[in-house]
Amino acid sequence: MQLRLAALTTTLGLAAASWVVAVWLMNGMDMGVATRLGSFTFFVPLWVSMMAAMMLPGAAPAVVRHAHANGRMRAVPLFLGSYLAVWTLVGVAVYALYRPHEPFAAGAIVIGAGVYEFTPLKQHFRRRCRESVGSGFEFGLCCVGSSIGLMLMLVALSVMSVTWMSMIVVLAQKLLPAKAAVDVSVALAIVGLGLLILIAPSSVPGLMPSR
């Protein structure tokens, strides 16, 4: 019981600290689709703190199971470190590929993210995220497969937005029950947002920098 509590406290404590760091680093950088990422040495720590803030609360049950299966607390930092290493690699890819873009591109990516929510691949990875896994690296790969559409949606809308970060946490079903009706509603809402961006981008708050 003490081991599980310690693993849970460590995971949620790291997530809370990461929210503080991410919000501090992103202050004043939210420019919607025109956001620039800054230097590599700035963006990667920011990205890792963002992923830790958003993903660790949902990963807490897996961390607790892993600690219990290993019977030792020192398994927790290794699990968390390898889990976040996977998201770090995703951040490196984002940095390499990202460019400030137009609302049309953002809308298309958001629609793609919504469509991905319907796919068997997404459902497969989401189930794997809820099962026991052997390592943080394996768990990270499953969570990337489950959430990659939503992460691209965040990047497309505004990678430096605390508001969109918070919304993605909900849309990633970290705070919603795992029910088909909820999943379909979320996917349709995402597609609807993408269509709204294509039709009337100025109606989406924070999408474009104020002039």
N, C-alpha and C positions, 0 to 999 in steps of 0.2 A: 504493500500500500504506500509506504514512504517513497519507494523508488518511483512508482507511477506519479505520485504527487510532485516529486522533484523534477521528473522529466516534463510534466505538464507545465510547471511553474517556469522552468528554464525556457521552454519553447514560447510560451505566451509573453514572458518577460522580454525575450529577444525581439518578438514581433512588435511589442509596444515601444521599445527603444528604437526600432527601425522606423516606425511611424514618425517619431520625433525627428530623427535624422533626415528622413526623406522630405518632410514638410519644410524643414530648415533649409535644405539644399535647393529645393525647388522654388523658394520664395522669389517672386518677381520674374520667373522664367517662363510662365505660361503664356504662350502667344498663339495657342490653337494650332492650326495646320502650318503656321509659319514658324513654329518653335524650332530653335537650333539647339543642338545637343551639347555644345561646348567641347572642351578637349576630351580626349580619351580617358585621361587620368581623373577627370571630373565625372564623366558620365558613368563609367563602370561602377565605382562605389555607390553612386546614386541609384543606378539600376538594381544593384544587389540589395540595397536598403529597401527599395520599392518592392522587390519580389519577396523579401523577408517579411515586410509589413503586410502584404496582401495574402501571401500563401501559407505562412507558418501557422496561423490560427486553424486553417483547414487541415493542415498536416499534423496537428497535435495528436490526434488519435493514433496515427501511424507511428509517430515518435514514441508514444507511450507503449504501444504494443511491442515495438522493437526493443525498448529498454527492458520490458518485462521478459521478453524471450531470451535476452542476453544475460539478464540478472545482474547488471552492473550499470552504474550511472555513466561511466566513461564511454559507453557506447553511444550516448546521446550526442555529444559534440561531433563525433565522427559521422554519425548519420546526418545531422544538420549541415555539417560542412560539405559533405558530398552532395546532398540535396541542393544546396545553394550553388555549388559548383556547376551543376547542370544549367541553372538559370543564368549563371554568369556567362556561360558559353552562348546562350541565347542573346544576352545583352551585347556581346561582342559582335554577333551577326547583325543585330539591329543597328549598331553603330556603323558597321561597314556599309550597310545597304540604305540607311535612312537618308532622306533628303526633305527639306521643306517642300510642301506640295499644295495642290489646289483642293478645294472642297470636293470636286468631282471624284478625285482619287480616294479621298477619305470615305465618301459615300459608298464607292464600289467595294472598298475593303470591309466596311461595316456590313454590307449586304453579304459578302463572302463569309464573314464571321458568323452571321446568323444562319446561313445555309449549312455551314460546317456543323452547327449544333444538331442538325437532323441526321448526320451521317452515322453509319455503323461504327466507323473508326473512332469518332468522338465518344460514342457510348462505350466502346470497348475500353478505351483508356480511362474513362470515368469509373467504370467498374473496377479496373485494376488499381485505381487510386484508393478505393475503399477496401481493398483486400490486403492481406499481409504480404509484405515484400522483403526481399533479403537484404537490401542495402539502400542507403539514401540516394545513391546514384540511380538505381533501378526505379525507385519511387519517383525521383525527379523526372526521369524520362517519361513515366506514365502521366505525371501531372502536366508536363509540357504538352504531351499529346492531347490531353483533355482540355487545356486552357489556351493553347497557342492562338486560336482564332480570336479570343478575347484580348490576349496580349497585343496582337496586331491591331485590334480595334482601338486599344488604348494609345498605341503609337500613332495611329492614323488621326485620331481625334485631337490629342494633345498629350504627349508623353510626360509633360511637366505639370499636369493638372491634378491637384489633390481631389477635386470633385469627381473627375472621371476615374481616378484611382479607387475612390470609395465605391463608385457605382459598379466597377468591374468586380470588386469583392463580392457584391450581391449577385451579379449576373453569372459569376463563376460557380454559383450554387453553393458557396461556402456557408451562406446564411439562409438558404432556402431548402425545404424538404426535397428529398430525392424521389419525386413523383413525376410520372409522364406528363400530366396536365401542366405542372409547373414548368417542366423543361420545354414543352411546346410553346407555352405562353411566352417564356423568355426568348426563345428563338424567333418567334414572330415579332416580338417587340424590337429585337435587334434589327431584323430585316426592315421593319417599319421605320426605324430611326435612319437607316441607310437610305431609304427612299426619300425621306424628308430632307436629308442632306442634299441629295441630288436635285430635288425639286425646289427647295427653298432654304439654301444653306444659311442665309442671314437670320432665319428663325431659330437656329440652334445656338443657345448661349455659349459663348466662349470658343466657338469654332474658328472664328476669324479675329485677328487682333483689332482692337478699337483704333479708330483713326482720329 
